[in-house]
Amino acid sequence: MNFNEKLRQEGEYRKALASAKKMLAEGLESSFVKKVTGLFDEDITKMMHQH
């Protein structure tokens, strides 16, 4: 993986985290957020415990 691909992946990950944060704040189920964003359970669980 080259540097540009790495940056693109990091950007996509950050966008998914931002979207998940908004969805969780709106009260959506974590299973739905996981399905839509493609994030892992650990990412979503960590996010839920930060609030």
PyRosetta script that sets phi, psi and omega in degrees:
from pyrosetta import init, pose_from_sequence

init()
pose = pose_from_sequence("MNFNEKLRQEGEYRKALASAKKMLAEGLESSFVKKVTGLFDEDITKMMHQH")
pose.set_psi(1, 130.4)
pose.set_omega(1, 179.8)
pose.set_phi(2, -89.1)
pose.set_psi(2, 174.7)
pose.set_omega(2, -175.0)
pose.set_phi(3, -59.6)
pose.set_psi(3, -43.5)
pose.set_omega(3, -179.7)
pose.set_phi(4, -63.8)
pose.set_psi(4, -40.0)
pose.set_omega(4, 177.5)
pose.set_phi(5, -64.7)
pose.set_psi(5, -40.3)
pose.set_omega(5, 178.7)
pose.set_phi(6, -62.1)
pose.set_psi(6, -44.2)
pose.set_omega(6, 178.4)
pose.set_phi(7, -63.3)
pose.set_psi(7, -40.7)
pose.set_omega(7, 179.7)
pose.set_phi(8, -63.2)
pose.set_psi(8, -44.9)
pose.set_omega(8, 178.8)
pose.set_phi(9, -61.7)
pose.set_psi(9, -43.0)
pose.set_omega(9, 179.3)
pose.set_phi(10, -62.4)
pose.set_psi(10, -40.2)
pose.set_omega(10, 178.2)
pose.set_phi(11, -64.8)
pose.set_psi(11, -41.0)
pose.set_omega(11, 178.6)
pose.set_phi(12, -65.3)
pose.set_psi(12, -39.3)
pose.set_omega(12, 178.9)
pose.set_phi(13, -63.8)
pose.set_psi(13, -44.8)
pose.set_omega(13, -179.9)
pose.set_phi(14, -63.8)
pose.set_psi(14, -38.1)
pose.set_omega(14, 177.4)
pose.set_phi(15, -65.0)
pose.set_psi(15, -41.6)
pose.set_omega(15, 178.6)
pose.set_phi(16, -63.6)
pose.set_psi(16, -40.8)
pose.set_omega(16, 177.8)
pose.set_phi(17, -63.1)
pose.set_psi(17, -43.3)
pose.set_omega(17, 179.7)
pose.set_phi(18, -63.3)
pose.set_psi(18, -42.9)
pose.set_omega(18, 178.9)
pose.set_phi(19, -64.4)
pose.set_psi(19, -43.4)
pose.set_omega(19, 180.0)
pose.set_phi(20, -62.1)
pose.set_psi(20, -42.0)
pose.set_omega(20, 179.7)
pose.set_phi(21, -59.5)
pose.set_psi(21, -44.2)
pose.set_omega(21, 179.0)
pose.set_phi(22, -65.2)
pose.set_psi(22, -43.4)
pose.set_omega(22, -179.2)
pose.set_phi(23, -64.1)
pose.set_psi(23, -42.5)
pose.set_omega(23, 179.0)
pose.set_phi(24, -65.2)
pose.set_psi(24, -38.1)
pose.set_omega(24, 178.4)
pose.set_phi(25, -63.7)
pose.set_psi(25, -28.8)
pose.set_omega(25, 177.7)
pose.set_phi(26, -82.9)
pose.set_psi(26, -2.7)
pose.set_omega(26, 176.0)
pose.set_phi(27, 90.8)
pose.set_psi(27, 13.4)
pose.set_omega(27, 178.8)
pose.set_phi(28, -72.1)
pose.set_psi(28, 151.2)
pose.set_omega(28, 180.0)
pose.set_phi(29, -64.1)
pose.set_psi(29, 141.1)
pose.set_omega(29, -179.1)
pose.set_phi(30, -62.3)
pose.set_psi(30, -32.6)
pose.set_omega(30, 178.8)
pose.set_phi(31, -65.1)
pose.set_psi(31, -37.3)
pose.set_omega(31, 177.3)
pose.set_phi(32, -67.9)
pose.set_psi(32, -43.7)
pose.set_omega(32, 179.7)
pose.set_phi(33, -59.7)
pose.set_psi(33, -42.8)
pose.set_omega(33, 178.5)
pose.set_phi(34, -61.2)
pose.set_psi(34, -45.1)
pose.set_omega(34, -178.1)
pose.set_phi(35, -63.4)
pose.set_psi(35, -43.0)
pose.set_omega(35, -176.1)
pose.set_phi(36, -73.8)
pose.set_psi(36, -42.4)
pose.set_omega(36, -174.1)
pose.set_phi(37, -88.1)
pose.set_psi(37, -24.1)
pose.set_omega(37, -176.1)
pose.set_phi(38, 79.5)
pose.set_psi(38, 9.7)
pose.set_omega(38, 178.5)
pose.set_phi(39, -74.7)
pose.set_psi(39, 162.4)
pose.set_omega(39, 177.9)
pose.set_phi(40, -85.2)
pose.set_psi(40, 158.9)
pose.set_omega(40, 178.1)
pose.set_phi(41, -53.1)
pose.set_psi(41, -42.2)
pose.set_omega(41, -177.0)
pose.set_phi(42, -63.4)
pose.set_psi(42, -36.0)
pose.set_omega(42, 177.2)
pose.set_phi(43, -63.7)
pose.set_psi(43, -45.7)
pose.set_omega(43, -177.2)
pose.set_phi(44, -70.7)
pose.set_psi(44, -41.8)
pose.set_omega(44, 178.7)
pose.set_phi(45, -61.7)
pose.set_psi(45, -43.8)
pose.set_omega(45, 178.8)
pose.set_phi(46, -60.2)
pose.set_psi(46, -43.1)
pose.set_omega(46, -179.2)
pose.set_phi(47, -64.1)
pose.set_psi(47, -39.1)
pose.set_omega(47, -178.6)
pose.set_phi(48, -67.0)
pose.set_psi(48, -33.4)
pose.set_omega(48, -178.6)
pose.set_phi(49, -81.4)
pose.set_psi(49, -12.3)
pose.set_omega(49, 179.1)
pose.set_phi(50, -78.5)
pose.set_psi(50, -14.9)
pose.set_omega(50, -177.0)
pose.set_phi(51, -103.2)
pose.dump_pdb("model.pdb")
